[in-house]
Amino acid sequence: MKLSIVIPCYNESKTLRKCVEDILCVDWDGISTEIIIVDDGSKDSSLAIAHEIETLSSSVRVIAHAKNSGKGSALRTGFAAASGDFVAVQDADMEYSPSDLRRLLEPLIAGDADVVFGSRFLTTHAHRVLHFWHSQGNRFLTLLSNMFTDMNLTDMETCYKVFRREIIQSIKIEENRFGFEPEVVAKIADMRCRVYEMGISYRGRTYDEGKKIGIKDGFRALYCIVRYNAHRAALPIQFMVYLFIGGTAAIVNLILFLGLLSLGLNSITAALLAFVLAAVVNYWLCIKTIFRHNTKWGLGGEIASYIAVVALGAIVDSSVTFLLLQSGAAAWIAKLEGTLIALVVNFAGRRFVVFAESTRGPWR
């Protein structure tokens, strides 16, 4: 059996050599290894060190990016070049111990798993004590990811992920930076892979020591969890996301209506234009987050069915509002109830007609 270890590297001249040496020193127990170092446009001496290591060991290959594109980009390159039965990710910063990789292979070799994650939180191994809020952020992102994927991982953001090669090479990696982590977890969940977790040791770095992930990456992870999961999430999760989309479109509708009125348009024209433009915003947000584009129809059919659902929602809204007003309800109550019922109708129409697709959660 053969293991391909992909090392994405950006300005890691202080630790790269030690990282590779530690991998080579592991007792792989008859498993051959290839180490693929992908230098992602390093500005220090990392690439020179990588080439030096390559000349000293036949199991090391070096691939260089002309400019820095991000961890996800480097991994995409490394995964494509891998030839082993299994493929593992190893950061060059020495936060993770290569000796743990051998244990992570066991469920794969036994044929029990397609993917194995090394959890920093599910462990009795050595674990450096660092930032409280950083760890809580990781736990929150893992919880949110689990809600969307219907998996019970303890550490979604872990570097240590080991795959059967055909699994990872069949996944199209779209994220260029640290969004790779939630993206690949979402796509593994979509494939119904057999996923195992094992505890690992962890020697984290501080930002002074070179840690690169930041708050911007945390917000990107939030987006990626929704972007790559929402279209297959359980119905209650999808409805929660749609509430955000519907609320955003409603705010756009109001702002546009007031703006068009200020430009001198009459109220009917302003209301119609604002409604149409808000519907366009709603459609764009739907296909960018919660639903997949053209899952059931061609483009023309999708747009036509979407317009029909929007029209039905408008009819339901106005009809319910009118009937409640006729029954003596206060205007704001009548309009609120009409809007809420129309919101449910709009979601159901999008979910079961326009963008129909099976969910992966318990409420199908």
Secondary structure, 3 states (H helix, E strand, C coil): CEEEEEEEECCCCCCHHHHHHHHHHCCCCCCEEEEEEEEECCCCCHHHHHHHHHHHCCCEEEEEECCCCCHHHHHHHHHHHCCCCEEEECCCCCCCCCHHHHHHCHHHHCCCCCEEEEECCCCCCCECCCCHHHHHHHHHHHHHHHHHHCCCCCCCCCCCEEEEHHHHHCCCCCCCCCCHHHHHHHHHHHCCCCEEEEECCECCCCCCCCCCCCHHHHHHHHHHHHHHHHHHCCHHHHHHHHHHHHHHHHHHHHHHHHHHHHCCCCHHHHHHHHHHHHHHHHHHHHHHHHCCCCCCCCHHHHHHHHHHHHHHHHHHHHHHHHHHHHCCCCHHHHHHHHHHHHHHHHHHHHHHHHCCCCCCCCCC
